[in-house]
Amino acid sequence: NNSSQLSSLPLQILLYVNGIYYIFYFLATLAMIIYKSQVFSYPDDFLAPDLAVLFLMAILEVPRLYLGFKGNLTEAEAPLGLSLGLTVGSVVLCVYLLLWQTYVLWADVLLNAVLLAAYGLESGLKVTAIAAFVS
């Protein structure tokens, strides 16, 4: 049956929500890094890596979401698989900001926990969609 739709509506909605949440996450995390650099004795050689991780994550987020949207809507496993791969990179960077940045505030824990949960849910939906496209 050629009329069957395999793309995932829950995945599409989650990608959209993640895109909006990530903008909030980025701005909040950037503001907190600036705050921490003013309030705490933030060693200069630690400020740059924390900021670099945040900006690298933002750079990854654009193709990650784009490939997710494109792969899901066109029912193509390649872009969705690439998006899944980029999600793994984003998870690693998120874990860095959760555990290993210079100062971790409770707000960092909250923001990163929500993002990791969203990445986890999104990854599960991507794997399910890829399985549906391949079969």
Buried (B, 14 or more C-beta within 10 A) or exposed (E): EEEEEEBBEEBBEBBEEBBEBBEEBBEBBBEBBEBBBEEEEBEEEEBEEBBEBBEBBBEBBEBBBBBBBBBBBEBBBEBBBBBBEBBEEBBEBBEBBBEEBBBBEEEBEEBBEEBBEBBEBBBEBBEEBBEBBEE
